[in-house]
Amino acid sequence: MNYYKKTLNTNSNHAEAAYQIIAIKDYHGQSPTVLLKEYQDYLEKFPNISNQRKQLIANRINQLEEK
């Protein structure tokens, strides 16, 4: 996680580092409400990510909304 945070400190537009930080928080059980906001903010900030990643995040958002 520290590596990704350092990367974002250097380049705040690094989509992969931003995603990995959210994914790690998700894996460690961060609050669904917080994760939902972070995933939505990520999609807004990085609209040019791959369709595969967009679909993965959309699916996760749907799961979080059901909780």
Secondary structure, DSSP 8 states (H G I E B T S, - for coil): -HHHHHHHHH-TT-HHHHHHHHHHHHHTT--HHHHHHHHHHHHHH-TTS-HHHHHHHHHHHHHHHH-
